[in-house]
Amino acid sequence: MAVARNGREALDALATLPRPFGIILDIIMPVMSGAEFYTAMQADPRFAGTPVLVSTSDPSRAPSGVLIMKKPIDLDRLLNAVAAFF
């Protein structure tokens, strides 16, 4: 498991880590938003097929085609959604 404090840090980490099984992404982040991170990630063929779960209080801000979990997050719902990655 890897954790990043912002989208830029997450994007930099992707280059150094094995391909993730899935990504849990917040839309509102400093430095680089979750939406900007998602766009950059999709542009890289190594990560374009990686499942993404977006956590947001405003689903209209989430990129299309991703699994959305509206805040506040319920742990059981989150764990069930992540289990669906496998």
C-alpha positions in Angstrom: 0.0 0.0 0.0 1.2 3.5 -0.8 -0.2 6.8 0.4 0.2 10.3 -1.2 -0.7 13.7 0.3 -1.6 15.2 -3.1 -2.0 14.4 -6.8 1.5 15.3 -7.8 3.0 13.1 -5.1 0.8 10.3 -6.2 1.7 10.7 -9.8 5.4 10.7 -8.9 5.0 7.6 -6.8 3.3 5.7 -9.6 6.6 5.8 -11.6 8.5 4.1 -8.8 5.9 1.5 -7.6 4.6 -1.7 -9.0 1.3 -1.4 -10.9 -1.4 -0.8 -8.3 -4.4 -3.1 -8.0 -6.6 0.0 -7.5 -6.5 3.6 -6.4 -8.7 5.4 -3.9 -8.7 9.1 -5.0 -10.0 12.2 -3.4 -11.0 15.0 -5.9 -10.1 18.0 -3.7 -6.3 17.8 -3.1 -3.6 20.5 -2.9 -0.9 20.9 -5.6 -2.7 18.7 -8.2 -6.4 17.8 -7.9 -7.7 14.3 -8.1 -9.3 15.0 -11.4 -5.9 16.3 -12.8 -4.2 13.2 -11.4 -6.8 10.9 -13.0 -6.3 12.6 -16.4 -2.5 12.2 -16.1 -2.8 8.6 -15.0 -5.1 7.7 -17.9 -2.6 9.2 -20.3 0.0 6.6 -19.2 -0.7 3.2 -20.8 0.9 1.4 -17.8 -1.9 2.8 -15.5 -4.8 3.6 -17.7 -6.6 0.3 -16.9 -6.2 0.6 -13.1 -9.5 0.7 -11.2 -10.2 4.0 -9.5 -12.6 4.7 -6.7 -13.3 8.4 -6.2 -14.2 9.8 -2.8 -16.0 13.1 -3.0 -18.7 15.2 -1.5 -19.7 16.4 -4.9 -20.0 13.6 -7.4 -20.4 16.0 -10.3 -16.7 16.9 -10.0 -15.6 13.3 -10.5 -14.2 12.1 -13.8 -16.7 10.0 -15.8 -16.3 6.3 -15.8 -15.0 5.9 -12.2 -16.6 4.3 -9.2 -17.8 7.1 -6.9 -18.2 6.9 -3.1 -19.9 10.0 -1.7 -18.6 11.4 1.5 -18.8 10.8 4.4 -17.2 7.4 3.8 -18.6 4.4 5.6 -15.9 1.9 6.2 -18.0 -1.2 5.3 -19.0 0.4 2.0 -15.4 1.3 1.3 -14.1 -2.2 2.0 -16.8 -3.7 -0.2 -16.0 -1.3 -3.0 -12.2 -2.1 -2.8 -13.0 -5.8 -2.7 -14.7 -5.3 -6.1 -11.3 -4.3 -7.6 -10.3 -8.0 -7.3 
